[in-house]
Amino acid sequence: MSGLSKEALKNLESNYIFGVEPEAPVIMNENGGKQSDTPYGFHLLPISALFDAAKVAKYGADKYGETFDKRNYTKIPVTDHLNHAVQHIYAFLAGDTQDDHLGHAIVRLMFAYEVNKNGVVKE
């Protein structure tokens, strides 16, 4: 897996996710409640878009036989994911309503980001 960043290797080898480790800094809120600090703002993401993206991802997983352990999207180059995302964006802009084009674009962009970040396939 040469060419991967140290962070990507650490994530792949140990399933390490930054910011959720037991040694994360502790913060206290205005009521005196203590908890681990987090670098993430999941509460800021649009809930309906996340649910729609998850629906699109499940549809694709069912269609292509993808499982949590067998990730088909990791075998597809970034440029292919981006091409499909743009295709869905233009289909949406053209007024095509036969598919959730924005949902598909979101998922393809997420796949492109993940493949690019972790260097799973070579182009």
Backbone as CSV, one residue per row, in Angstrom:
resi,resn,N_x,N_y,N_z,CA_x,CA_y,CA_z,C_x,C_y,C_z
1,MET,0.825,-1.190,0.000,0.000,0.000,0.000,0.866,1.250,0.000
2,SER,1.889,1.248,-0.809,2.769,2.399,-0.864,2.029,3.603,-1.428
3,GLY,2.516,4.776,-1.093,1.893,5.995,-1.576,0.824,6.537,-0.649
4,LEU,0.502,5.809,0.408,-0.505,6.284,1.352,0.146,7.175,2.401
5,SER,-0.598,8.161,2.860,-0.097,9.010,3.932,-0.023,8.200,5.224
6,LYS,0.770,8.691,6.176,0.870,8.005,7.470,-0.493,7.932,8.143
7,GLU,-1.275,9.012,8.032,-2.614,9.029,8.634,-3.520,7.985,7.986
8,ALA,-3.472,7.879,6.652,-4.293,6.901,5.954,-3.889,5.491,6.336
9,LEU,-2.588,5.233,6.433,-2.115,3.903,6.839,-2.579,3.575,8.253
10,LYS,-2.479,4.544,9.149,-2.914,4.325,10.522,-4.405,4.003,10.572
11,ASN,-5.194,4.748,9.790,-6.635,4.496,9.743,-6.945,3.102,9.211
12,LEU,-6.266,2.698,8.143,-6.527,1.394,7.534,-6.038,0.250,8.399
13,GLU,-4.869,0.404,9.015,-4.267,-0.684,9.762,-4.913,-0.908,11.121
14,SER,-5.374,0.138,11.772,-5.866,-0.016,13.137,-7.309,0.434,13.313
15,ASN,-7.970,0.771,12.236,-9.321,1.307,12.316,-9.377,2.511,13.258
16,TYR,-8.325,3.309,13.251,-8.198,4.483,14.093,-8.967,5.651,13.489
17,ILE,-9.796,6.288,14.301,-10.493,7.499,13.885,-10.070,8.612,14.820
18,PHE,-9.432,9.618,14.251,-8.940,10.745,15.036,-10.079,11.407,15.804
19,GLY,-9.809,11.734,17.050,-10.752,12.501,17.851,-11.684,11.682,18.722
20,VAL,-11.653,10.363,18.600,-12.537,9.534,19.430,-11.736,8.603,20.346
21,GLU,-10.443,8.856,20.445,-9.586,8.020,21.286,-9.871,8.267,22.770
22,PRO,-9.597,7.273,23.618,-9.851,7.431,25.063,-9.106,8.604,25.695
23,GLU,-7.996,9.014,25.100,-7.205,10.118,25.646,-7.642,11.485,25.129
24,ALA,-8.777,11.578,24.460,-9.247,12.862,23.936,-9.380,13.863,25.087
25,PRO,-9.103,15.130,24.822,-9.214,16.156,25.869,-10.636,16.237,26.425
26,VAL,-10.729,16.540,27.694,-12.025,16.669,28.369,-12.401,18.149,28.419
27,ILE,-13.673,18.432,28.122,-14.189,19.794,28.230,-15.344,19.809,29.221
28,MET,-15.675,20.987,29.734,-16.795,21.133,30.657,-17.765,22.159,30.085
29,ASN,-19.057,21.830,30.092,-20.054,22.772,29.585,-20.481,23.743,30.682
30,GLU,-21.389,24.651,30.339,-21.820,25.698,31.279,-22.540,25.150,32.502
31,ASN,-23.023,23.908,32.423,-23.706,23.289,33.558,-22.772,22.442,34.412
32,GLY,-21.496,22.412,34.034,-20.527,21.610,34.776,-20.402,20.181,34.270
33,GLY,-21.129,19.859,33.207,-21.035,18.514,32.643,-19.741,18.329,31.868
34,LYS,-19.089,17.209,32.091,-17.817,16.932,31.423,-17.999,15.849,30.373
35,GLN,-17.256,16.018,29.280,-17.258,15.012,28.220,-16.011,15.208,27.370
36,SER,-15.754,14.237,26.523,-14.613,14.361,25.616,-14.892,15.434,24.581
37,ASP,-13.876,16.209,24.255,-13.979,17.197,23.193,-14.022,16.453,21.857
38,THR,-14.626,17.048,20.860,-14.703,16.417,19.546,-14.356,17.415,18.453
39,PRO,-13.617,16.948,17.453,-13.329,17.826,16.328,-14.425,17.788,15.263
40,TYR,-15.488,17.049,15.520,-16.525,16.842,14.513,-17.796,17.622,14.830
41,GLY,-18.510,17.979,13.776,-19.785,18.680,13.912,-20.881,17.947,13.169
42,PHE,-21.091,16.681,13.497,-22.121,15.902,12.810,-23.495,16.546,12.925
43,HIS,-23.742,17.237,14.023,-25.026,17.902,14.226,-25.258,19.036,13.239
44,LEU,-24.209,19.447,12.529,-24.325,20.534,11.564,-24.677,20.054,10.160
45,LEU,-24.562,18.743,9.923,-24.856,18.198,8.598,-26.360,18.088,8.400
46,PRO,-26.843,18.312,7.190,-28.289,18.239,6.933,-28.789,16.795,7.011
47,ILE,-29.681,16.562,7.951,-30.140,15.208,8.248,-30.822,14.550,7.052
48,SER,-31.695,15.258,6.360,-32.419,14.633,5.249,-31.457,14.241,4.130
49,ALA,-30.419,15.044,3.891,-29.436,14.695,2.857,-28.660,13.439,3.247
50,LEU,-28.330,13.311,4.530,-27.621,12.113,4.984,-28.487,10.868,4.835
51,PHE,-29.755,10.976,5.192,-30.657,9.834,5.036,-30.833,9.471,3.565
52,ASP,-30.984,10.484,2.709,-31.137,10.214,1.280,-29.869,9.598,0.697
53,ALA,-28.702,10.088,1.119,-27.442,9.509,0.647,-27.317,8.058,1.111
54,ALA,-27.728,7.780,2.340,-27.676,6.402,2.843,-28.624,5.494,2.066
55,LYS,-29.769,6.034,1.657,-30.709,5.256,0.840,-30.088,4.927,-0.519
56,VAL,-29.437,5.912,-1.131,-28.762,5.700,-2.416,-27.642,4.675,-2.251
57,ALA,-26.868,4.793,-1.165,-25.772,3.845,-0.926,-26.295,2.426,-0.764
58,LYS,-27.423,2.265,-0.056,-28.001,0.922,0.110,-28.492,0.377,-1.220
59,TYR,-29.117,1.226,-2.018,-29.571,0.804,-3.348,-28.385,0.285,-4.160
60,GLY,-27.289,1.034,-4.162,-26.098,0.615,-4.898,-25.482,-0.646,-4.334
61,ALA,-25.464,-0.764,-3.007,-24.919,-1.971,-2.377,-25.729,-3.192,-2.769
62,ASP,-27.040,-3.059,-2.766,-27.904,-4.173,-3.174,-27.692,-4.504,-4.656
63,LYS,-27.582,-3.483,-5.480,-27.431,-3.681,-6.923,-26.099,-4.329,-7.281
64,TYR,-25.008,-3.909,-6.595,-23.667,-4.359,-6.958,-23.075,-5.378,-5.985
65,GLY,-23.867,-5.852,-5.030,-23.399,-6.886,-4.109,-22.338,-6.405,-3.129
66,GLU,-22.451,-5.162,-2.729,-21.467,-4.597,-1.803,-21.862,-4.889,-0.368
67,THR,-20.864,-5.189,0.455,-21.072,-5.376,1.887,-20.083,-4.489,2.626
68,PHE,-20.204,-4.457,3.945,-19.290,-3.634,4.737,-17.852,-4.103,4.551
69,ASP,-17.655,-5.405,4.420,-16.312,-5.959,4.250,-15.852,-5.993,2.802
70,LYS,-16.773,-5.883,1.868,-16.438,-5.944,0.438,-16.912,-4.659,-0.212
71,ARG,-16.047,-3.658,-0.211,-16.403,-2.327,-0.681,-16.095,-2.172,-2.161
72,ASN,-17.096,-2.244,-2.995,-16.925,-2.108,-4.435,-16.368,-0.739,-4.815
73,TYR,-16.812,0.311,-4.130,-16.402,1.664,-4.516,-14.904,1.872,-4.383
74,THR,-14.235,1.076,-3.533,-12.789,1.227,-3.362,-12.009,0.701,-4.564
75,LYS,-12.680,-0.007,-5.451,-12.038,-0.568,-6.639,-12.245,0.315,-7.870
76,ILE,-12.855,1.481,-7.671,-13.185,2.387,-8.772,-12.329,3.643,-8.631
77,PRO,-11.659,4.075,-9.701,-10.809,5.272,-9.627,-11.598,6.545,-9.300
78,VAL,-10.914,7.480,-8.683,-11.506,8.772,-8.320,-12.157,9.429,-9.529
79,THR,-11.470,9.409,-10.670,-11.999,10.088,-11.857,-13.324,9.484,-12.312
80,ASP,-13.496,8.179,-12.159,-14.778,7.552,-12.505,-15.877,8.006,-11.550
81,HIS,-15.564,8.056,-10.244,-16.556,8.543,-9.273,-16.946,9.979,-9.595
82,LEU,-15.957,10.819,-9.911,-16.247,12.218,-10.227,-17.073,12.342,-11.503
83,ASN,-16.746,11.540,-12.507,-17.510,11.564,-13.747,-18.980,11.229,-13.496
84,HIS,-19.221,10.200,-12.696,-20.606,9.813,-12.401,-21.312,10.879,-11.566
85,ALA,-20.582,11.508,-10.642,-21.178,12.585,-9.843,-21.610,13.736,-10.752
86,VAL,-20.729,14.138,-11.658,-21.042,15.228,-12.588,-22.206,14.844,-13.499
87,GLN,-22.223,13.587,-13.939,-23.334,13.100,-14.768,-24.663,13.287,-14.042
88,HIS,-24.698,12.937,-12.754,-25.934,13.082,-11.977,-26.276,14.554,-11.749
89,ILE,-25.265,15.384,-11.567,-25.523,16.816,-11.389,-26.141,17.405,-12.656
90,TYR,-25.575,17.063,-13.807,-26.124,17.582,-15.065,-27.510,17.007,-15.361
91,ALA,-27.738,15.751,-14.996,-29.075,15.183,-15.183,-30.087,15.947,-14.331
92,PHE,-29.701,16.276,-13.103,-30.570,17.074,-12.228,-30.834,18.443,-12.846
93,LEU,-29.759,19.100,-13.311,-29.905,20.437,-13.905,-30.762,20.421,-15.168
94,ALA,-30.743,19.298,-15.879,-31.538,19.171,-17.100,-33.006,18.877,-16.794
95,GLY,-33.325,18.649,-15.517,-34.711,18.406,-15.137,-35.116,16.949,-15.113
96,ASP,-34.179,16.042,-15.278,-34.494,14.610,-15.244,-34.934,14.228,-13.837
97,THR,-36.052,13.526,-13.743,-36.603,13.160,-12.437,-36.702,11.651,-12.231
98,GLN,-36.075,10.860,-13.095,-36.212,9.410,-12.970,-35.324,8.807,-11.886
99,ASP,-34.484,9.626,-11.250,-33.591,9.126,-10.211,-33.316,10.258,-9.220
100,ASP,-32.823,9.914,-8.038,-32.406,10.921,-7.058,-30.994,11.351,-7.435
101,HIS,-30.888,12.223,-8.423,-29.588,12.584,-8.968,-28.685,13.295,-7.959
102,LEU,-29.238,14.164,-7.141,-28.399,14.830,-6.150,-27.921,13.841,-5.082
103,GLY,-28.777,12.908,-4.712,-28.364,11.859,-3.773,-27.223,11.023,-4.333
104,HIS,-27.342,10.649,-5.610,-26.277,9.878,-6.256,-24.999,10.707,-6.365
105,ALA,-25.120,11.988,-6.663,-23.939,12.852,-6.767,-23.231,12.951,-5.418
106,ILE,-24.003,13.126,-4.344,-23.419,13.200,-2.999,-22.639,11.931,-2.688
107,VAL,-23.244,10.783,-2.952,-22.589,9.509,-2.641,-21.332,9.326,-3.481
108,ARG,-21.413,9.629,-4.773,-20.231,9.483,-5.635,-19.114,10.429,-5.201
109,LEU,-19.460,11.640,-4.764,-18.438,12.559,-4.275,-17.817,12.042,-2.976
110,MET,-18.623,11.446,-2.117,-18.092,10.849,-0.889,-17.156,9.691,-1.228
111,PHE,-17.548,8.859,-2.188,-16.685,7.755,-2.611,-15.373,8.290,-3.187
112,ALA,-15.450,9.312,-4.030,-14.249,9.904,-4.621,-13.337,10.443,-3.520
113,TYR,-13.921,11.115,-2.556,-13.137,11.671,-1.445,-12.420,10.567,-0.686
114,GLU,-13.147,9.510,-0.358,-12.579,8.390,0.410,-11.469,7.683,-0.357
115,VAL,-11.699,7.402,-1.631,-10.683,6.728,-2.445,-9.454,7.624,-2.581
116,ASN,-9.658,8.920,-2.801,-8.537,9.844,-2.922,-7.766,9.939,-1.612
117,LYS,-8.479,10.040,-0.514,-7.838,10.201,0.795,-7.041,8.964,1.189
118,ASN,-7.601,7.800,0.942,-6.967,6.554,1.385,-6.173,5.851,0.301
119,GLY,-6.193,6.373,-0.926,-5.377,5.804,-1.975,-5.656,4.341,-2.254
120,VAL,-6.927,3.966,-2.267,-7.279,2.553,-2.369,-6.979,1.980,-3.735
121,VAL,-7.246,2.707,-4.805,-6.963,2.202,-6.159,-6.004,3.146,-6.858
122,LYS,-5.275,2.598,-7.793,-4.376,3.399,-8.627,-5.060,3.647,-9.953
123,GLU,-4.891,4.823,-10.513,-5.492,5.133,-11.804,-4.495,4.921,-12.904
